[in-house]
Structure formats: C-alpha cells, structure tokens
C-alpha cells in the first residue's frame, strides 16, 4: 500500500483561482489522482481538486512558515 500525503477530499465552498500548470506537473497530478482513487476507494472526479489539499498539506508541514507565524516575544 502506497503512503500518500493526502487523504479523502473534503467538499467545501470554493473560491475561483486560475492557474497555469506545466505539462509534466499536470500529468503528475492526473497520475496522483489515479493512485489516490485506488488507495482510498473514492474516485477523484476532477484532479484539479487535489491542488487545494496539496497546498494545505504543504503549508501545514512547512516549518519555516510555521515559525514565521508565531508571535515573537
């Protein structure tokens, strides 16, 4: 079983953002969606929906960002 950083997707109220992805990154996103669907048993209807949880996960695990958000005494 593959250990992915993302779990099942949560449906939430969206804000529209337009982003251009390089071809190789888009192909990786499609592949990731396929693997995630296999791992969770939940089909990913639109691989673009992976971008938000990926960004959330990235921000949540970025130690430098977390340190910069802490109030300094």
CORDA-V802486 format. One record per residue. N is the residue number from 1. SS is DSSP state (a for helix, b for strand, c for the rest). Layout:
# CORDA-V802486
n:ss
N:SS
N:SS
This chain:
# CORDA-V802486
n:ss
1:c
2:c
3:c
4:c
5:c
6:c
7:c
8:c
9:c
10:c
11:c
12:c
13:c
14:c
15:c
16:c
17:c
18:c
19:c
20:c
21:c
22:c
23:a
24:a
25:a
26:a
27:a
28:a
29:a
30:a
31:a
32:a
33:a
34:a
35:a
36:a
37:a
38:a
39:a
40:a
41:c
42:c
43:c
44:c
45:c
46:c
47:a
48:a
49:a
50:a
51:a
52:a
53:a
54:a
55:a
56:a
57:a
58:a
59:a
60:a
61:c
62:c
63:a
64:a
65:a
66:a
67:a
68:a
69:a
70:c
71:c
72:c
73:c
